[in-house]
Amino acid sequence: MRISPDQRMFICNMIAQYKKPKEIKELVEEQHGINVKTTTISKFKQDEKELIGKLRAQYLETVVEVPIAQKRVRLERAEGLYESACEIYDSKDRIDTRLKCLSNARDEVEGKGSSQVTFAQYNQYNNLSDDELNYKIREIEEKVARARKVVEVKKIGV
């Protein structure tokens, strides 16, 4: 099966947006009418690293377009949840829920809430297949081994 340049770009975009291979497979089938193996998608991930990196940077730059990424929207939604919590019948649940809403709002205002960086870091590994995770582990192990060699060379004085 031959994958067109448009289909290739679509797959790379989906990878850049942290979609899982299975999800990408379903989207490609649904939107392009072709069946792509998840192994093919994983191969794209390796072969198109530069393109995917650029697409991912563009994708992450647009995070401000997602309403919940805006502090004001999160606070307004927290306020709405707080107001809803006032209607809870059981007084213990009502108090606990309201306190949680207030605590979350305080953390948001004080900058203690979750950050985009943390979310991006989490997502960086969240959608990888087992093979991709094993590849990342090998990369990290190789970096650690190289760093150890540098330290050993410095200790010897070479």
N, CA and C of each residue as an Amber inpcrd file, in Angstrom:
protein
   474
   0.8420000  -1.1770000   0.0000000   0.0000000   0.0000000   0.0000000
   0.8900000   1.2450000   0.0000000   0.5240000   2.1890000  -0.7930000
   1.2650000   3.4520000  -0.9210000   0.5380000   4.5400000  -0.1340000
   1.2970000   5.2820000   0.6460000   0.7310000   6.3770000   1.4350000
   1.0500000   7.6790000   0.7250000   0.0070000   8.4670000   0.4500000
   0.1890000   9.7300000  -0.2700000   0.8710000  10.7630000   0.6370000
   1.4340000  11.8160000   0.0450000   2.0380000  12.8820000   0.8590000
   1.0390000  13.5060000   1.8490000  -0.2210000  13.6680000   1.4390000
  -1.2410000  14.2220000   2.3490000  -1.4930000  13.2790000   3.5300000
  -1.5660000  11.9960000   3.2400000  -1.7840000  11.0190000   4.3000000
  -0.5790000  10.9670000   5.2350000   0.6190000  11.0640000   4.6660000
   1.8550000  11.0790000   5.4510000   1.8470000  12.2900000   6.3950000
   1.4700000  13.4410000   5.8800000   1.4220000  14.6550000   6.6910000
   0.3710000  14.5170000   7.7960000  -0.7630000  13.9290000   7.4580000
  -1.8180000  13.7160000   8.4400000  -1.3020000  12.8510000   9.5900000
  -0.6390000  11.7580000   9.2520000  -0.1090000  10.8500000  10.2700000
   0.9290000  11.5670000  11.1370000   1.8250000  12.3110000  10.5090000
   2.8470000  13.0540000  11.2630000   2.1900000  14.0820000  12.1920000
   1.1450000  14.7480000  11.7140000   0.4230000  15.7060000  12.5510000
  -0.2040000  15.0240000  13.7570000  -0.7780000  13.8650000  13.5550000
  -1.4060000  13.1450000  14.6550000  -0.3590000  12.6940000  15.6760000
   0.7900000  12.2540000  15.1900000   1.8790000  11.8790000  16.1010000
   2.3220000  13.1060000  16.8880000   2.4490000  14.2330000  16.2020000
   2.8750000  15.4800000  16.8440000   1.8790000  15.9280000  17.9140000
   0.6270000  15.5440000  17.7530000  -0.4180000  15.9260000  18.7070000
  -0.6020000  14.8660000  19.7940000   0.3950000  14.0000000  19.9460000
   0.4180000  13.0020000  21.0170000  -0.6910000  11.9620000  20.9200000
  -1.1810000  11.7170000  19.7200000  -2.1840000  10.6660000  19.5550000
  -1.4770000   9.3110000  19.6180000  -2.1740000   8.3200000  20.1440000
  -1.6250000   6.9690000  20.2390000  -1.7100000   6.3010000  18.8700000
  -0.7830000   5.3680000  18.5730000  -0.8070000   4.6890000  17.2660000
  -2.1630000   4.0770000  16.9220000  -2.8050000   3.4540000  17.8980000
  -4.1210000   2.8470000  17.6360000  -5.1400000   3.9140000  17.2460000
  -5.0960000   5.0510000  17.9420000  -6.0110000   6.1580000  17.6400000
  -5.7330000   6.7240000  16.2420000  -4.4530000   6.8550000  15.9170000
  -4.0690000   7.3580000  14.5860000  -4.5580000   6.3950000  13.5080000
  -4.3700000   5.1060000  13.7450000  -4.8260000   4.0770000  12.7910000
  -6.3140000   4.2560000  12.5010000  -7.1070000   4.4450000  13.5700000
  -8.5500000   4.6100000  13.4050000  -8.8900000   5.9020000  12.6640000
  -8.1850000   6.9830000  12.9810000  -8.4400000   8.2660000  12.3140000
  -8.0780000   8.2090000  10.8330000  -6.9710000   7.5640000  10.5080000
  -6.5550000   7.4450000   9.1130000  -7.5820000   6.6340000   8.3350000
  -8.0420000   5.5480000   8.9380000  -9.0460000   4.7150000   8.2760000
 -10.3520000   5.4900000   8.0780000 -10.7540000   6.2320000   9.1190000
 -12.0020000   6.9830000   9.0730000 -11.9360000   8.1490000   8.0800000
 -10.8300000   8.8870000   8.0960000 -10.7570000  10.1090000   7.2960000
 -10.1330000   9.9260000   5.9150000  -9.3120000   8.8710000   5.7590000
  -8.6410000   8.6830000   4.4730000  -9.0100000   7.3580000   3.7980000
  -9.7550000   6.5210000   4.5170000 -10.2300000   5.2770000   3.9250000
  -9.1430000   4.2490000   3.6560000  -8.0240000   4.3410000   4.3670000
  -6.9710000   3.3400000   4.1880000  -6.6400000   2.6990000   5.5300000
  -6.1520000   1.4780000   5.4760000  -5.7790000   0.7390000   6.6750000
  -4.2600000   0.8140000   6.8290000  -3.8210000   1.4270000   7.9150000
  -2.3890000   1.5740000   8.1940000  -2.0810000   0.7950000   9.4600000
  -1.0080000   0.0180000   9.4290000  -0.6100000  -0.7550000  10.6070000
   0.0130000   0.1740000  11.6400000  -0.1600000  -0.1710000  12.9110000
   0.4550000   0.6290000  13.9730000   1.9780000   0.5830000  13.8810000
   2.5220000  -0.5040000  13.3530000   3.9830000  -0.5730000  13.1780000
   4.4440000   0.4390000  12.1340000   3.6190000   0.6740000  11.1240000
   3.9340000   1.6910000  10.1110000   3.9330000   3.0740000  10.7620000
   2.9900000   3.3020000  11.6410000   2.9050000   4.5830000  12.3470000
   4.1370000   4.7700000  13.2250000   4.5440000   3.7180000  13.9170000
   5.7460000   3.7870000  14.7530000   6.9850000   4.0590000  13.9120000
   7.0210000   3.4910000  12.7180000   8.1480000   3.7330000  11.8060000
   8.1690000   5.1990000  11.3680000   7.0060000   5.7560000  11.1000000
   6.9090000   7.1840000  10.7600000   7.5260000   8.0170000  11.8790000
   7.2120000   7.6300000  13.1060000   7.6920000   8.3660000  14.2760000
   9.2230000   8.4240000  14.2870000   9.8530000   7.3510000  13.8720000
  11.3140000   7.3130000  13.8300000  11.8660000   8.0230000  12.5900000
  11.2340000   7.8050000  11.4450000  11.7400000   8.3360000  10.1750000
  11.4890000   9.8290000   9.9920000  10.4660000  10.3500000  10.6270000
  10.0510000  11.7450000  10.4160000  10.2350000  12.6050000  11.6710000
  11.2660000  12.3140000  12.4510000  11.4700000  13.0170000  13.7260000
  11.5380000  14.5320000  13.5550000  12.2520000  14.9850000  12.5540000
  12.4110000  16.4360000  12.3700000  11.0730000  17.0990000  12.0600000
  10.3440000  16.5460000  11.0980000   9.0370000  17.0960000  10.7340000
   8.0880000  17.0480000  11.9290000   8.0460000  15.9240000  12.6160000
   7.1570000  15.7790000  13.7700000   7.5360000  16.7790000  14.8530000
   8.8190000  17.0090000  15.0430000   9.2710000  18.0000000  16.0220000
   8.7630000  19.3970000  15.6900000   8.8300000  19.7670000  14.4190000
   8.3300000  21.0860000  13.9960000   6.8140000  21.1770000  14.1680000
   6.1170000  20.1240000  13.7600000   4.6570000  20.1060000  13.8910000
   4.2470000  20.1470000  15.3640000   4.9890000  19.4480000  16.2150000
   4.6830000  19.4310000  17.6440000   4.8880000  20.8210000  18.2480000
   5.9540000  21.4930000  17.8550000   6.2050000  22.8500000  18.3640000
   5.0560000  23.7750000  17.9740000   4.5900000  23.6690000  16.7290000
   3.4550000  24.4790000  16.2770000   2.2040000  24.1380000  17.0850000
   2.0010000  22.8610000  17.3040000   0.8310000  22.3970000  18.0540000
   0.8510000  22.9450000  19.4810000   1.9880000  22.8610000  20.1320000
   2.0850000  23.3130000  21.5190000   2.0080000  24.8340000  21.6360000
   2.4270000  25.5470000  20.5930000   2.3300000  27.0060000  20.6070000
   0.8740000  27.4710000  20.6380000  -0.0150000  26.6370000  20.1490000
  -1.4290000  27.0280000  20.0780000  -2.2110000  26.6140000  21.3180000
  -1.4970000  26.2500000  22.3800000  -2.1760000  25.8130000  23.6040000
  -3.1080000  26.9010000  24.1380000  -2.7970000  28.1610000  23.8830000
  -3.6410000  29.2480000  24.3760000  -5.0250000  29.2400000  23.7250000
  -5.1620000  28.5390000  22.6240000  -6.4610000  28.4590000  21.9590000
  -7.4090000  27.4880000  22.6690000  -6.8810000  26.6760000  23.5720000
  -7.7000000  25.7490000  24.3340000  -8.2200000  26.5150000  25.5530000
  -9.5330000  26.6540000  25.6780000 -10.0820000  27.4990000  26.7440000
  -9.5320000  27.2090000  28.1390000  -9.4280000  25.9540000  28.5030000
  -9.0080000  25.6320000  29.8660000  -7.5410000  25.9840000  30.1180000
  -6.8060000  26.2900000  29.0740000  -5.4160000  26.7280000  29.2420000
  -5.3440000  28.1570000  29.7720000  -6.4610000  28.8460000  29.7630000
  -6.5090000  30.2260000  30.2480000  -6.8750000  30.2480000  31.7230000
  -6.0810000  30.9490000  32.4980000  -6.2820000  31.0370000  33.9420000
  -7.6960000  31.5150000  34.2950000  -8.1640000  32.5450000  33.5990000
  -9.4910000  33.0870000  33.8970000 -10.5810000  32.0310000  33.6750000
 -10.4690000  31.2810000  32.5920000 -11.4670000  30.2500000  32.3030000
 -11.4570000  29.1960000  33.4150000 -10.2550000  28.7920000  33.8340000
 -10.1780000  27.7930000  34.9030000 -10.7940000  28.3190000  36.1980000
 -10.5140000  29.5910000  36.4970000 -11.0920000  30.1730000  37.7170000
 -12.6150000  30.2880000  37.6140000 -13.1160000  30.6860000  36.4570000
 -14.5680000  30.7820000  36.2850000 -15.2210000  29.4070000  36.4230000
 -14.5690000  28.3940000  35.8790000 -15.1230000  27.0460000  35.9960000
 -15.0530000  26.5540000  37.4390000 -13.9630000  26.8950000  38.1370000
 -13.8580000  26.5350000  39.5520000 -14.9600000  27.2280000  40.3550000
 -15.2410000  28.4840000  40.0110000 -16.3200000  29.2210000  40.6750000
 -17.6660000  28.5350000  40.4160000 -17.8750000  28.0980000  39.1780000
 -19.1110000  27.3890000  38.8490000 -19.2430000  26.0900000  39.6360000
 -18.1270000  25.3810000  39.7800000 -18.1540000  24.1420000  40.5680000
 -18.4230000  24.4400000  42.0370000 -17.8370000  25.5150000  42.5180000
 -18.0710000  25.9240000  43.9070000 -19.5560000  26.2210000  44.1220000
 -20.1430000  26.9840000  43.1840000 -21.5770000  27.3100000  43.2830000
 -22.4240000  26.0410000  43.2430000 -22.0580000  25.0950000  42.3830000
 -22.7950000  23.8250000  42.3140000 -22.6540000  23.0410000  43.6090000
 -21.4520000  23.1140000  44.1990000 -21.2090000  22.3880000  45.4510000
 -22.0930000  22.9050000  46.5760000 -22.4950000  24.1650000  46.4870000
 -23.3790000  24.7390000  47.5170000 -24.7340000  24.0370000  47.5490000
 -25.0850000  23.3520000  46.4650000 -26.3870000  22.6910000  46.3600000
 -26.3550000  21.2310000  46.8020000 -25.1850000  20.7210000  47.1630000
 -25.0760000  19.3150000  47.5790000 -25.8590000  19.1260000  48.8800000
 -26.6690000  18.0890000  48.9160000 -27.5730000  17.8730000  50.0510000
 -26.8150000  17.5190000  51.3290000 -25.9160000  16.5420000  51.2620000
 -25.1720000  16.0920000  52.4390000 -24.1830000  17.1750000  52.8610000
 -24.3110000  17.6730000  54.0840000 -23.4920000  18.8170000  54.5220000
 -22.0080000  18.4880000  54.5380000 -21.6260000  17.2520000  54.9120000
 -20.2080000  16.8860000  54.9210000 -19.6450000  16.9240000  53.5020000
 -20.3440000  16.3030000  52.5600000 -19.9110000  16.3270000  51.1620000
 -19.8870000  17.7560000  50.6290000 -20.8840000  18.5270000  50.9950000
 -20.9740000  19.9190000  50.5300000 -19.7460000  20.7090000  51.0020000
 -19.4130000  20.5750000  52.2680000 -18.2710000  21.3090000  52.8210000
 -16.9620000  20.8220000  52.1910000 -16.7760000  19.5000000  52.1160000
 -15.5480000  18.9470000  51.5190000 -15.3790000  19.4020000  50.0770000
 -16.4390000  19.3370000  49.3180000 -16.3730000  19.7200000  47.9070000
 -16.0840000  21.2060000  47.7560000 -16.7350000  22.0220000  48.5620000
 -16.4920000  23.4700000  48.4840000 -15.0510000  23.7920000  48.8710000
 -14.5370000  23.1220000  49.8950000 -13.1470000  23.3530000  50.3020000
 -12.1660000  22.9520000  49.1900000 -12.4510000  21.8570000  48.5270000
 -11.5950000  21.4360000  47.4130000 -11.6290000  22.4620000  46.2870000
 -12.8050000  22.9850000  45.9830000 -12.9360000  24.0180000  44.9430000
 -12.1330000  25.2620000  45.3210000 -12.2590000  25.6720000  46.5650000
 -11.5250000  26.8510000  47.0320000 -10.0150000  26.6040000  47.0020000
  -9.6140000  25.4220000  47.4130000  -8.1910000  25.0790000  47.4110000
  -7.6240000  25.0920000  45.9930000  -8.3740000  24.5170000  45.0470000
  -7.9320000  24.5160000  43.6480000  -7.8440000  25.9310000  43.0960000
  -8.8210000  26.7610000  43.4340000  -8.8020000  28.1480000  42.9680000
  -7.6040000  28.8960000  43.5650000  -7.3480000  28.6770000  44.8580000
  -6.1910000  29.3170000  45.4980000  -4.8910000  28.8880000  44.8110000
  -4.7440000  27.5900000  44.5810000  -3.5400000  27.0800000  43.9110000
  -3.3830000  27.7040000  42.5300000  -4.4950000  27.8680000  41.8260000
  -4.4610000  28.4800000  40.4930000  -3.9690000  29.9190000  40.5800000
  -4.5260000  30.6710000  41.4990000  -4.1690000  32.0890000  41.6390000
  -2.7190000  32.2370000  42.0780000  -2.2750000  31.3610000  42.9670000
  -0.9070000  31.4460000  43.4830000   0.1100000  30.7660000  42.5730000
  -0.3560000  30.2200000  41.4780000   0.5600000  29.5900000  40.5320000
   1.0200000  28.2120000  40.9570000   0.2830000  27.5790000  41.8410000
   0.6460000  26.2360000  42.3030000  -0.0570000  25.1490000  41.5090000
  -0.9130000  25.5600000  40.5820000  -1.6660000  24.5870000  39.7890000
  -0.7620000  23.8990000  38.7920000  -1.3150000  22.9660000  38.0420000
  -0.5230000  22.2720000  37.0320000  -0.1220000  23.2580000  35.9510000
   1.0240000  23.0380000  35.3990000   1.5290000  23.9450000  34.3660000
   1.5360000  23.2710000  33.0160000   1.6510000  24.0610000  31.9740000
   1.7140000  23.5280000  30.6100000   2.9450000  22.6500000  30.4490000
   4.0460000  23.0540000  31.0610000   5.2810000  22.2900000  30.9380000
   5.0840000  20.9020000  31.5310000   4.4900000  20.8360000  32.7020000
   4.2520000  19.5460000  33.3340000   3.3580000  18.6870000  32.4450000
   2.3130000  19.2840000  31.8900000   1.4110000  18.5590000  31.0080000
   2.1620000  18.0420000  29.7840000   2.9810000  18.8910000  29.1930000
   3.7430000  18.4920000  28.0040000   4.7240000  17.3920000  28.3650000
   5.3720000  17.4960000  29.5210000   6.3110000  16.4710000  29.9280000
   5.5930000  15.1460000  30.1460000   4.4420000  15.1940000  30.7590000
   3.6620000  13.9830000  30.9790000   3.2770000  13.3650000  29.6400000
   2.7640000  14.1740000  28.7540000   2.3240000  13.6690000  27.4640000
   3.4650000  13.1740000  26.5930000   4.6480000  13.6570000  26.8580000
   5.7900000  13.2430000  26.0580000   5.9350000  11.7200000  26.0660000
   5.6390000  11.0650000  27.1710000   5.8110000   9.6200000  27.2790000
   4.4860000   8.8730000  27.3770000   3.4260000   9.5710000  27.6350000
   2.1260000   8.9620000  27.8660000   1.6250000   8.1680000  26.6620000
   1.9110000   8.6170000  25.4650000   1.3250000   8.0110000  24.2750000
   2.2840000   7.1140000  23.5140000   3.4110000   6.7800000  24.1070000
   4.3800000   5.9420000  23.4060000   3.9990000   4.4700000  23.5270000
   4.2960000   3.7250000  22.4780000   4.0780000   2.2780000  22.5190000
   5.1990000   1.6470000  23.3470000   5.0830000   0.3620000  23.6390000
   6.1240000  -0.3330000  24.3990000   7.4600000  -0.2750000  23.6650000
   7.4340000  -0.4650000  22.3540000   8.6730000  -0.4080000  21.5710000
   9.3110000   0.9720000  21.6530000   8.4810000   2.0000000  21.5660000
   8.9900000   3.3700000  21.6410000   9.5500000   3.6800000  23.0210000
   8.8830000   3.1940000  24.0600000   9.3930000   3.3880000  25.4200000
  10.7280000   2.6680000  25.6050000  10.8180000   1.4540000  25.0850000
  12.0890000   0.7170000  25.1630000  13.1950000   1.4440000  24.4130000
  12.8630000   2.0330000  23.2830000  13.8360000   2.8230000  22.5190000
  14.3050000   4.0170000  23.3540000  13.3620000   4.7170000  23.9970000
  13.6990000   5.8640000  24.8570000  14.5980000   5.4140000  26.0100000
  14.2860000   4.2680000  26.5950000  15.1000000   3.7470000  27.6990000
  16.5290000   3.5170000  27.2160000  16.6640000   2.8900000  26.0390000
  18.0100000   2.6510000  25.4870000  18.7460000   3.9630000  25.2380000
  18.0240000   4.9690000  24.7000000  18.6450000   6.2850000  24.4700000
  19.1700000   6.8720000  25.7790000  18.3580000   6.8180000  26.8150000
  18.7450000   7.3790000  28.1110000  19.9120000   6.5980000  28.7020000
  19.8630000   5.2700000  28.6050000  20.9650000   4.4500000  29.1140000
  22.2660000   4.7840000  28.3950000  22.1960000   5.0130000  27.0770000
  23.3900000   5.3820000  26.3150000  23.9150000   6.7470000  26.7530000
  23.0310000   7.6950000  26.9970000  23.4500000   9.0210000  27.4670000
  24.1260000   8.9240000  28.8300000  23.5510000   8.1180000  29.7130000
  24.1340000   7.9380000  31.0400000  25.5200000   7.2960000  30.9180000
  25.6350000   6.2850000  30.0510000  26.9280000   5.6190000  29.8660000
  27.9640000   6.6100000  29.3290000  27.5740000   7.4500000  28.3620000
  28.5110000   8.4560000  27.8240000  28.9060000   9.4460000  28.9110000
  27.9370000   9.8620000  29.7230000  28.2260000  10.8120000  30.8050000
  29.1880000  10.1930000  31.8200000  29.0180000   8.9220000  32.1170000
  29.9130000   8.2400000  33.0540000  31.3350000   8.2010000  32.5070000
  31.4540000   7.9530000  31.2030000  32.7900000   7.9320000  30.5900000
  33.4630000   9.2820000  30.7020000  32.7030000  10.3550000  30.4940000
  33.2460000  11.7130000  30.5980000  33.7280000  11.9540000  32.0190000
  32.9370000  11.5520000  32.9980000  33.3170000  11.7220000  34.4010000
  34.5700000  10.9240000  34.7140000  34.6420000   9.6760000  34.2220000
  35.8070000   8.8270000  34.4710000  37.0700000   9.4390000  33.8490000
  36.9400000   9.9670000  32.6330000  38.0690000  10.5920000  31.9490000
  38.5330000  11.8140000  32.7470000  37.6060000  12.6030000  33.2500000
  37.9710000  13.7890000  34.0410000  38.6630000  13.3850000  35.3370000
  38.2300000  12.2960000  35.9650000  38.8350000  11.8300000  37.2010000
  40.2850000  11.3770000  36.9680000  40.4920000  10.7230000  35.8310000
  41.8210000  10.2310000  35.4930000  42.7260000  11.4240000  35.1180000
  42.1170000  12.4420000  34.5630000  42.8820000  13.6140000  34.1770000
  43.3190000  13.5970000  32.7320000  42.6570000  12.8410000  31.9190000
  43.0040000  12.7490000  30.4940000  42.4370000  13.9020000  29.7420000
